Amino acid sequence: MENEKKVLVDLYIPRKCMATNKIISCDDHGAIQLAIPKVDANGVAIKGGEDVFVVSGFVRCKGFGDAALNKLMHKKDLISFSKQNQHSSKTYSLIRLSLIHLCLCR
């Protein structure tokens, strides 16, 4: 909610799981929000350009977190499953490092 000065005054803004379209409750500590930055030709992150993925703890607990992230990233054309249409190695390695960090932080 915003006040008269257009300042956000809510303490909690609910998020929605992109895999199930269900609202993530405030006590779901297994939920993740992954931001993958867009990079230029040199592999430097572009400021303000990022793709955000939100997955609930329920999906991760059932073991579908990896499959859900793969599906969501494929929809946004961040990863490709065909060998003919491989993206640049810098973009792919950045995504790969983010996913490895995600697995280690769990």
MMTF fields as JSON, N, C-alpha, C and O atoms, coordinates in Angstrom:
{
  "mmtfVersion": "1.0.0",
  "mmtfProducer": "UNKNOWN",
  "numBonds": 423,
  "numAtoms": 424,
  "numGroups": 106,
  "numChains": 1,
  "numModels": 1,
  "chainsPerModel": [1],
  "groupsPerChain": [106],
  "chainIdList": ["A"],
  "bondAtomList": [4, 2, 8, 6, 12, 10, 16, 14, 20, 18, 24, 22, 28, 26, 32, 30, 36, 34, 40, 38, 44, 42, 48, 46, 52, 50, 56, 54, 60, 58, 64, 62, 68, 66, 72, 70, 76, 74, 80, 78, 84, 82, 88, 86, 92, 90, 96, 94, 100, 98, 104, 102, 108, 106, 112, 110, 116, 114, 120, 118, 124, 122, 128, 126, 132, 130, 136, 134, 140, 138, 144, 142, 148, 146, 152, 150, 156, 154, 160, 158, 164, 162, 168, 166, 172, 170, 176, 174, 180, 178, 184, 182, 188, 186, 192, 190, 196, 194, 200, 198, 204, 202, 208, 206, 212, 210, 216, 214, 220, 218, 224, 222, 228, 226, 232, 230, 236, 234, 240, 238, 244, 242, 248, 246, 252, 250, 256, 254, 260, 258, 264, 262, 268, 266, 272, 270, 276, 274, 280, 278, 284, 282, 288, 286, 292, 290, 296, 294, 300, 298, 304, 302, 308, 306, 312, 310, 316, 314, 320, 318, 324, 322, 328, 326, 332, 330, 336, 334, 340, 338, 344, 342, 348, 346, 352, 350, 356, 354, 360, 358, 364, 362, 368, 366, 372, 370, 376, 374, 380, 378, 384, 382, 388, 386, 392, 390, 396, 394, 400, 398, 404, 402, 408, 406, 412, 410, 416, 414, 420, 418],
  "bondOrderList": [1, 1, 1, 1, 1, 1, 1, 1, 1, 1, 1, 1, 1, 1, 1, 1, 1, 1, 1, 1, 1, 1, 1, 1, 1, 1, 1, 1, 1, 1, 1, 1, 1, 1, 1, 1, 1, 1, 1, 1, 1, 1, 1, 1, 1, 1, 1, 1, 1, 1, 1, 1, 1, 1, 1, 1, 1, 1, 1, 1, 1, 1, 1, 1, 1, 1, 1, 1, 1, 1, 1, 1, 1, 1, 1, 1, 1, 1, 1, 1, 1, 1, 1, 1, 1, 1, 1, 1, 1, 1, 1, 1, 1, 1, 1, 1, 1, 1, 1, 1, 1, 1, 1, 1, 1],
  "groupList": [{"groupName": "MET", "atomNameList": ["N", "CA", "C", "O"], "elementList": ["N", "C", "C", "O"], "formalChargeList": [0, 0, 0, 0], "bondAtomList": [1, 0, 2, 1, 3, 2], "bondOrderList": [1, 1, 2], "singleLetterCode": "M", "chemCompType": "L-PEPTIDE LINKING"}, {"groupName": "GLU", "atomNameList": ["N", "CA", "C", "O"], "elementList": ["N", "C", "C", "O"], "formalChargeList": [0, 0, 0, 0], "bondAtomList": [1, 0, 2, 1, 3, 2], "bondOrderList": [1, 1, 2], "singleLetterCode": "E", "chemCompType": "L-PEPTIDE LINKING"}, {"groupName": "ASN", "atomNameList": ["N", "CA", "C", "O"], "elementList": ["N", "C", "C", "O"], "formalChargeList": [0, 0, 0, 0], "bondAtomList": [1, 0, 2, 1, 3, 2], "bondOrderList": [1, 1, 2], "singleLetterCode": "N", "chemCompType": "L-PEPTIDE LINKING"}, {"groupName": "LYS", "atomNameList": ["N", "CA", "C", "O"], "elementList": ["N", "C", "C", "O"], "formalChargeList": [0, 0, 0, 0], "bondAtomList": [1, 0, 2, 1, 3, 2], "bondOrderList": [1, 1, 2], "singleLetterCode": "K", "chemCompType": "L-PEPTIDE LINKING"}, {"groupName": "VAL", "atomNameList": ["N", "CA", "C", "O"], "elementList": ["N", "C", "C", "O"], "formalChargeList": [0, 0, 0, 0], "bondAtomList": [1, 0, 2, 1, 3, 2], "bondOrderList": [1, 1, 2], "singleLetterCode": "V", "chemCompType": "L-PEPTIDE LINKING"}, {"groupName": "LEU", "atomNameList": ["N", "CA", "C", "O"], "elementList": ["N", "C", "C", "O"], "formalChargeList": [0, 0, 0, 0], "bondAtomList": [1, 0, 2, 1, 3, 2], "bondOrderList": [1, 1, 2], "singleLetterCode": "L", "chemCompType": "L-PEPTIDE LINKING"}, {"groupName": "ASP", "atomNameList": ["N", "CA", "C", "O"], "elementList": ["N", "C", "C", "O"], "formalChargeList": [0, 0, 0, 0], "bondAtomList": [1, 0, 2, 1, 3, 2], "bondOrderList": [1, 1, 2], "singleLetterCode": "D", "chemCompType": "L-PEPTIDE LINKING"}, {"groupName": "TYR", "atomNameList": ["N", "CA", "C", "O"], "elementList": ["N", "C", "C", "O"], "formalChargeList": [0, 0, 0, 0], "bondAtomList": [1, 0, 2, 1, 3, 2], "bondOrderList": [1, 1, 2], "singleLetterCode": "Y", "chemCompType": "L-PEPTIDE LINKING"}, {"groupName": "ILE", "atomNameList": ["N", "CA", "C", "O"], "elementList": ["N", "C", "C", "O"], "formalChargeList": [0, 0, 0, 0], "bondAtomList": [1, 0, 2, 1, 3, 2], "bondOrderList": [1, 1, 2], "singleLetterCode": "I", "chemCompType": "L-PEPTIDE LINKING"}, {"groupName": "PRO", "atomNameList": ["N", "CA", "C", "O"], "elementList": ["N", "C", "C", "O"], "formalChargeList": [0, 0, 0, 0], "bondAtomList": [1, 0, 2, 1, 3, 2], "bondOrderList": [1, 1, 2], "singleLetterCode": "P", "chemCompType": "L-PEPTIDE LINKING"}, {"groupName": "ARG", "atomNameList": ["N", "CA", "C", "O"], "elementList": ["N", "C", "C", "O"], "formalChargeList": [0, 0, 0, 0], "bondAtomList": [1, 0, 2, 1, 3, 2], "bondOrderList": [1, 1, 2], "singleLetterCode": "R", "chemCompType": "L-PEPTIDE LINKING"}, {"groupName": "CYS", "atomNameList": ["N", "CA", "C", "O"], "elementList": ["N", "C", "C", "O"], "formalChargeList": [0, 0, 0, 0], "bondAtomList": [1, 0, 2, 1, 3, 2], "bondOrderList": [1, 1, 2], "singleLetterCode": "C", "chemCompType": "L-PEPTIDE LINKING"}, {"groupName": "ALA", "atomNameList": ["N", "CA", "C", "O"], "elementList": ["N", "C", "C", "O"], "formalChargeList": [0, 0, 0, 0], "bondAtomList": [1, 0, 2, 1, 3, 2], "bondOrderList": [1, 1, 2], "singleLetterCode": "A", "chemCompType": "L-PEPTIDE LINKING"}, {"groupName": "THR", "atomNameList": ["N", "CA", "C", "O"], "elementList": ["N", "C", "C", "O"], "formalChargeList": [0, 0, 0, 0], "bondAtomList": [1, 0, 2, 1, 3, 2], "bondOrderList": [1, 1, 2], "singleLetterCode": "T", "chemCompType": "L-PEPTIDE LINKING"}, {"groupName": "SER", "atomNameList": ["N", "CA", "C", "O"], "elementList": ["N", "C", "C", "O"], "formalChargeList": [0, 0, 0, 0], "bondAtomList": [1, 0, 2, 1, 3, 2], "bondOrderList": [1, 1, 2], "singleLetterCode": "S", "chemCompType": "L-PEPTIDE LINKING"}, {"groupName": "HIS", "atomNameList": ["N", "CA", "C", "O"], "elementList": ["N", "C", "C", "O"], "formalChargeList": [0, 0, 0, 0], "bondAtomList": [1, 0, 2, 1, 3, 2], "bondOrderList": [1, 1, 2], "singleLetterCode": "H", "chemCompType": "L-PEPTIDE LINKING"}, {"groupName": "GLY", "atomNameList": ["N", "CA", "C", "O"], "elementList": ["N", "C", "C", "O"], "formalChargeList": [0, 0, 0, 0], "bondAtomList": [1, 0, 2, 1, 3, 2], "bondOrderList": [1, 1, 2], "singleLetterCode": "G", "chemCompType": "PEPTIDE LINKING"}, {"groupName": "GLN", "atomNameList": ["N", "CA", "C", "O"], "elementList": ["N", "C", "C", "O"], "formalChargeList": [0, 0, 0, 0], "bondAtomList": [1, 0, 2, 1, 3, 2], "bondOrderList": [1, 1, 2], "singleLetterCode": "Q", "chemCompType": "L-PEPTIDE LINKING"}, {"groupName": "PHE", "atomNameList": ["N", "CA", "C", "O"], "elementList": ["N", "C", "C", "O"], "formalChargeList": [0, 0, 0, 0], "bondAtomList": [1, 0, 2, 1, 3, 2], "bondOrderList": [1, 1, 2], "singleLetterCode": "F", "chemCompType": "L-PEPTIDE LINKING"}],
  "groupTypeList": [0, 1, 2, 1, 3, 3, 4, 5, 4, 6, 5, 7, 8, 9, 10, 3, 11, 0, 12, 13, 2, 3, 8, 8, 14, 11, 6, 6, 15, 16, 12, 8, 17, 5, 12, 8, 9, 3, 4, 6, 12, 2, 16, 4, 12, 8, 3, 16, 16, 1, 6, 4, 18, 4, 4, 14, 16, 18, 4, 10, 11, 3, 16, 18, 16, 6, 12, 12, 5, 2, 3, 5, 0, 15, 3, 3, 6, 5, 8, 14, 18, 14, 3, 17, 2, 17, 15, 14, 14, 3, 13, 7, 14, 5, 8, 10, 5, 14, 5, 8, 15, 5, 11, 5, 11, 10],
  "groupIdList": [1, 2, 3, 4, 5, 6, 7, 8, 9, 10, 11, 12, 13, 14, 15, 16, 17, 18, 19, 20, 21, 22, 23, 24, 25, 26, 27, 28, 29, 30, 31, 32, 33, 34, 35, 36, 37, 38, 39, 40, 41, 42, 43, 44, 45, 46, 47, 48, 49, 50, 51, 52, 53, 54, 55, 56, 57, 58, 59, 60, 61, 62, 63, 64, 65, 66, 67, 68, 69, 70, 71, 72, 73, 74, 75, 76, 77, 78, 79, 80, 81, 82, 83, 84, 85, 86, 87, 88, 89, 90, 91, 92, 93, 94, 95, 96, 97, 98, 99, 100, 101, 102, 103, 104, 105, 106],
  "secStructList": [7, 5, 7, 6, 6, 7, 7, 5, 7, 7, 1, 7, 7, 7, 3, 3, 7, 6, 6, 6, 7, 7, 3, 3, 7, 6, 6, 7, 6, 6, 7, 3, 3, 3, 3, 3, 3, 3, 3, 7, 6, 6, 1, 7, 3, 3, 3, 3, 3, 3, 3, 3, 3, 3, 3, 7, 2, 2, 2, 2, 2, 6, 6, 7, 2, 2, 2, 2, 2, 2, 2, 2, 2, 2, 2, 6, 6, 1, 7, 7, 1, 1, 1, 6, 6, 7, 7, 7, 2, 2, 2, 2, 2, 2, 2, 2, 2, 2, 2, 2, 2, 2, 2, 2, 2, 7],
  "xCoordList": [0.845, 0.0, 0.899, 1.979, 0.445, 1.205, 0.45, -0.781, 1.199, 0.573, 0.425, 0.611, 0.091, -0.139, 1.115, 1.026, 2.293, 3.557, 4.101, 5.241, 3.294, 3.673, 4.854, 5.686, 4.918, 5.946, 5.334, 4.242, 6.027, 5.548, 5.599, 6.66, 4.479, 4.42, 4.126, 4.035, 3.975, 3.723, 4.992, 6.092, 4.833, 5.973, 6.288, 7.444, 5.272, 5.458, 4.739, 3.547, 5.448, 4.847, 4.855, 5.93, 3.701, 3.684, 4.221, 4.046, 4.885, 5.398, 4.594, 3.923, 4.668, 3.958, 4.958, 5.914, 4.752, 5.606, 5.365, 4.219, 6.43, 6.287, 5.985, 5.543, 6.215, 5.943, 4.495, 3.891, 3.926, 2.561, 1.552, 0.35, 2.003, 1.15, 0.418, -0.642, 0.96, 0.373, 1.178, 2.386, 0.491, 1.154, 2.028, 1.617, 3.231, 4.172, 3.927, 3.94, 3.705, 3.425, 4.706, 5.814, 4.523, 5.679, 6.556, 7.717, 6.032, 6.829, 7.39, 7.853, 7.359, 7.948, 9.434, 9.837, 10.242, 11.674, 12.437, 13.639, 11.759, 12.405, 12.255, 12.819, 11.493, 11.277, 12.52, 13.263, 12.735, 13.889, 13.449, 12.416, 14.23, 14.064, 15.43, 16.377, 15.517, 16.78, 16.76, 15.866, 17.731, 17.834, 19.047, 20.178, 18.808, 19.875, 20.096, 19.198, 21.259, 21.478, 21.697, 22.216, 21.296, 21.598, 23.006, 23.397, 23.765, 25.15, 25.361, 24.631, 26.379, 26.719, 27.702, 27.938, 28.269, 29.167, 30.447, 31.079, 30.838, 32.05, 31.798, 32.737, 30.558, 30.219, 29.999, 29.964, 29.849, 29.617, 28.106, 27.369, 27.662, 26.23, 25.711, 26.352, 24.542, 23.889, 23.057, 22.247, 23.244, 22.539, 21.047, 20.651, 20.227, 18.773, 18.183, 16.962, 19.016, 18.507, 18.685, 19.789, 17.626, 17.716, 16.397, 15.331, 16.494, 15.317, 15.192, 16.15, 14.009, 13.79, 12.894, 11.861, 13.306, 12.535, 12.236, 13.126, 10.988, 10.561, 9.988, 9.078, 10.52, 10.059, 9.75, 10.543, 8.608, 8.18, 8.938, 9.532, 8.905, 9.534, 8.846, 9.49, 7.547, 6.797, 7.343, 7.55, 7.574, 8.104, 9.506, 9.839, 10.329, 11.685, 11.693, 12.534, 10.76, 10.691, 10.309, 10.776, 9.467, 9.04, 10.099, 9.954, 11.166, 12.248, 12.067, 12.755, 11.143, 10.877, 11.477, 11.185, 12.303, 12.867, 13.751, 13.671, 14.605, 15.507, 14.732, 15.018, 13.762, 12.952, 12.136, 11.98, 11.619, 10.833, 11.708, 11.295, 12.921, 13.835, 14.269, 14.381, 14.513, 14.867, 13.747, 13.993, 12.519, 11.366, 11.187, 10.951, 11.296, 11.13, 12.247, 11.988, 13.471, 14.588, 14.499, 14.893, 13.987, 13.813, 12.741, 12.863, 11.69, 10.638, 11.191, 10.783, 12.126, 12.714, 13.935, 14.621, 14.212, 15.304, 16.672, 17.567, 16.82, 18.113, 18.951, 20.18, 18.287, 19.003, 18.347, 17.182, 19.121, 18.628, 18.949, 19.992, 18.064, 18.287, 18.823, 19.143, 18.927, 19.469, 20.931, 21.324, 21.727, 23.154, 23.403, 24.466, 22.448, 22.638, 22.471, 23.099, 21.648, 21.324, 21.899, 21.16, 23.212, 23.842, 24.051, 24.444, 23.79, 24.011, 25.496, 26.277, 25.861, 27.267, 27.715, 26.94, 28.946, 29.452, 29.478, 29.339, 29.654, 29.692, 28.326, 28.231, 27.264, 25.922, 25.593, 25.055, 25.921, 25.62, 26.401, 25.857, 27.676, 28.471, 27.968, 28.03, 27.474, 26.921, 25.676, 25.505, 24.807, 23.615, 24.016, 23.444, 24.996, 25.455, 26.007, 25.709, 26.81, 27.353, 26.25, 26.323, 25.223, 24.109, 23.374, 22.985, 23.174, 22.474, 23.31, 22.761, 24.631, 25.49, 25.446, 25.38, 25.48, 25.381, 24.04, 23.968, 22.976, 21.647, 21.619, 21.048, 22.232, 22.238, 23.068, 22.705, 24.168, 25.026, 24.409, 24.699, 23.559, 22.984, 21.782, 21.291, 21.312, 20.113, 20.375, 19.463],
  "yCoordList": [-1.165, 0.0, 1.239, 1.233, 2.288, 3.534, 4.641, 4.66, 5.555, 6.709, 7.844, 7.641, 9.039, 10.184, 10.601, 11.143, 10.348, 10.734, 9.653, 9.746, 8.629, 7.517, 6.717, 6.221, 6.596, 5.817, 4.496, 4.475, 3.394, 2.072, 1.92, 2.095, 1.6, 1.538, 0.138, -0.04, -0.854, -2.216, -2.828, -2.573, -3.635, -4.323, -5.604, -6.023, -6.225, -7.483, -7.419, -7.116, -7.7, -7.758, -9.215, -9.781, -9.837, -11.263, -11.499, -10.68, -12.649, -13.057, -14.245, -14.922, -14.492, -15.606, -16.584, -16.175, -17.863, -18.887, -18.921, -18.995, -18.868, -18.848, -20.237, -20.354, -21.285, -22.647, -23.04, -23.728, -22.614, -23.03, -21.89, -22.142, -20.65, -19.452, -19.309, -18.685, -19.87, -19.727, -18.701, -18.56, -17.99, -16.98, -17.677, -18.654, -17.16, -17.708, -17.022, -15.794, -17.813, -17.231, -16.668, -16.989, -15.826, -15.153, -16.106, -15.79, -17.266, -18.2, -19.352, -20.344, -19.241, -20.25, -19.948, -19.166, -20.578, -20.29, -21.078, -20.873, -21.977, -22.734, -22.077, -22.552, -20.98, -20.289, -19.517, -19.023, -19.422, -18.685, -17.655, -17.807, -16.63, -15.636, -15.481, -15.004, -15.889, -15.911, -14.833, -14.817, -13.935, -12.867, -13.145, -13.169, -13.355, -13.616, -12.337, -11.911, -11.712, -10.451, -10.697, -11.738, -9.727, -9.76, -9.205, -8.261, -9.801, -9.397, -8.895, -9.256, -8.052, -7.563, -8.534, -9.624, -8.153, -9.031, -9.348, -10.372, -8.492, -8.715, -9.519, -9.817, -9.87, -10.633, -9.776, -10.297, -8.463, -7.546, -7.391, -7.223, -7.447, -7.338, -5.948, -4.937, -5.92, -4.66, -4.211, -4.981, -2.991, -2.467, -2.354, -1.772, -2.907, -2.829, -3.902, -4.046, -4.658, -5.702, -7.061, -7.607, -7.613, -8.933, -9.668, -9.061, -10.983, -11.842, -12.439, -13.007, -12.311, -12.773, -14.001, -14.017, -15.033, -16.267, -16.519, -16.42, -16.843, -17.11, -18.521, -18.85, -19.355, -20.736, -20.973, -20.616, -21.57, -21.797, -22.955, -23.783, -22.995, -24.078, -25.4, -26.447, -25.384, -26.604, -27.293, -28.507, -26.518, -27.074, -27.621, -28.699, -26.891, -27.34, -28.571, -29.454, -28.644, -29.783, -31.069, -32.153, -30.94, -32.108, -32.554, -33.601, -31.763, -32.13, -31.633, -32.099, -30.685, -30.171, -28.787, -28.152, -28.311, -26.966, -26.818, -25.816, -27.819, -27.759, -27.802, -27.035, -28.688, -28.799, -27.53, -27.09, -26.946, -25.713, -24.562, -23.793, -24.434, -23.377, -23.587, -22.625, -24.838, -25.111, -24.7, -24.088, -25.035, -24.694, -23.183, -22.657, -22.484, -21.031, -20.335, -19.375, -20.807, -20.204, -20.497, -19.67, -21.662, -21.992, -21.107, -20.714, -20.795, -19.898, -18.509, -17.864, -18.045, -16.714, -16.761, -15.753, -17.93, -18.129, -17.858, -17.311, -18.246, -18.122, -19.382, -19.314, -20.534, -21.779, -22.467, -22.231, -23.313, -24.051, -25.519, -25.857, -26.383, -27.816, -28.449, -29.638, -27.686, -28.223, -27.816, -26.739, -28.668, -28.372, -27.372, -26.752, -27.196, -26.276, -24.826, -23.942, -24.567, -23.192, -22.882, -22.501, -23.043, -22.761, -21.262, -20.574, -20.761, -19.347, -19.126, -20.076, -17.891, -17.591, -18.262, -18.38, -18.691, -19.44, -18.588, -19.12, -17.264, -16.392, -16.33, -16.391, -16.207, -16.169, -17.497, -17.54, -18.593, -19.916, -20.185, -20.75, -19.783, -20.026, -19.19, -19.642, -17.983, -17.155, -17.81, -17.831, -18.344, -19.042, -20.296, -20.598, -21.022, -22.248, -21.949, -22.674, -20.886, -20.518, -20.119, -20.43, -19.43, -19.04, -20.259, -20.302, -21.26, -22.471, -23.287, -23.883, -23.328, -24.031, -23.344, -24.013, -21.999, -21.246, -21.515, -21.63, -21.616, -21.881, -23.238, -23.376, -24.24, -25.594, -25.635, -26.328, -24.905, -24.925, -24.172, -24.485, -23.181, -22.379, -23.043, -22.548, -24.108, -24.751, -25.459, -26.05],
  "zCoordList": [0.0, 0.0, 0.0, 0.589, -0.66, -0.731, -0.004, 0.018, 0.583, 1.226, 0.217, -0.983, 0.703, -0.187, -0.941, -2.043, -0.351, -0.973, -1.906, -2.361, -2.193, -3.071, -2.519, -3.278, -1.184, -0.523, -0.084, 0.485, -0.345, 0.027, 1.545, 2.145, 2.169, 3.628, 4.159, 5.374, 3.292, 3.759, 4.332, 3.84, 5.372, 5.949, 5.188, 5.129, 4.608, 3.894, 2.557, 2.501, 1.501, 0.171, -0.256, -0.454, -0.403, -0.758, -2.158, -3.061, -2.317, -3.618, -4.11, -3.33, -5.402, -6.003, -6.588, -7.247, -6.356, -6.935, -8.441, -8.884, -9.222, -10.673, -11.233, -12.376, -10.451, -10.914, -10.661, -11.485, -9.532, -9.174, -9.175, -9.079, -9.282, -9.215, -7.885, -7.83, -6.828, -5.499, -4.709, -4.9, -3.823, -2.993, -1.957, -1.332, -1.79, -0.82, 0.517, 0.605, 1.546, 2.864, 3.465, 3.035, 4.463, 5.061, 5.872, 6.133, 6.275, 7.062, 6.228, 6.791, 4.923, 4.041, 3.892, 3.032, 4.741, 4.749, 3.695, 3.524, 2.985, 1.915, 0.557, -0.428, 0.493, -0.779, -1.177, -0.329, -2.492, -2.995, -4.022, -4.674, -4.15, -5.209, -5.851, -5.225, -7.111, -7.826, -8.894, -9.741, -8.866, -9.865, -10.739, -10.255, -12.031, -12.995, -13.788, -14.516, -13.671, -14.397, -15.884, -16.285, -16.69, -18.122, -18.289, -17.603, -19.207, -19.402, -20.823, -21.746, -20.976, -22.312, -22.972, -22.449, -24.1, -24.855, -24.095, -24.355, -23.165, -22.38, -21.113, -20.375, -20.85, -19.656, -18.431, -17.317, -18.609, -17.496, -17.313, -18.285, -16.083, -15.8, -16.155, -15.869, -16.782, -17.141, -15.948, -15.431, -15.515, -14.345, -14.638, -15.648, -13.76, -13.907, -14.802, -14.86, -15.5, -16.373, -15.744, -15.747, -15.21, -14.589, -14.741, -14.847, -14.749, -14.758, -13.363, -12.839, -12.76, -11.398, -11.43, -12.101, -10.693, -10.582, -9.111, -8.266, -8.808, -7.438, -7.392, -8.153, -6.499, -6.352, -4.878, -4.007, -4.606, -3.224, -2.595, -3.286, -1.285, -0.55, -0.79, -0.722, -1.07, -1.352, -2.6, -2.607, -3.646, -4.898, -4.668, -5.16, -3.928, -3.644, -2.756, -2.931, -1.796, -0.88, -1.619, -1.271, -2.63, -3.413, -4.415, -5.046, -4.565, -5.463, -6.883, -7.791, -7.095, -8.43, -8.657, -9.67, -7.741, -7.865, -9.082, -9.793, -9.332, -10.472, -11.785, -12.704, -11.869, -13.09, -13.325, -14.464, -12.25, -12.384, -12.866, -13.734, -12.309, -12.752, -14.199, -14.959, -14.582, -15.977, -16.915, -17.954, -16.551, -17.393, -17.495, -18.583, -16.368, -16.363, -17.144, -17.868, -17.003, -17.729, -19.228, -20.051, -19.574, -20.988, -21.625, -22.785, -20.86, -21.369, -21.661, -22.627, -20.819, -21.021, -21.925, -22.096, -22.509, -23.454, -22.821, -23.465, -21.56, -20.887, -21.052, -21.08, -21.161, -21.414, -22.599, -22.922, -23.226, -24.382, -24.171, -23.612, -24.612, -24.459, -25.743, -25.748, -26.823, -28.069, -28.205, -27.756, -28.82, -28.969, -30.083, -30.119, -30.997, -32.115, -31.695, -32.279, -30.709, -30.316, -28.936, -28.028, -28.774, -27.491, -27.323, -28.266, -26.13, -25.833, -25.558, -25.502, -25.391, -25.125, -23.834, -22.884, -23.805, -22.661, -21.402, -20.301, -21.54, -20.367, -19.696, -18.47, -20.5, -19.932, -19.28, -18.174, -19.976, -19.449, -18.168, -17.219, -18.132, -16.939, -15.764, -14.621, -16.023, -14.956, -14.365, -13.146, -15.221, -14.751, -13.983, -12.936, -14.504, -13.859, -12.467, -11.517, -12.334, -11.029, -10.058, -8.869, -10.563, -9.698, -9.19, -8.023, -10.05, -9.638, -8.663, -7.735, -8.854, -7.91, -6.555, -5.524, -6.543, -5.282, -4.61, -3.386, -5.408, -4.872, -4.187, -3.105, -4.806, -4.22, -2.937, -1.987, -2.904, -1.718, -0.549, 0.606, -0.829, 0.241, 0.895, 1.91, 0.363, 0.904, 2.169, 2.746]
}
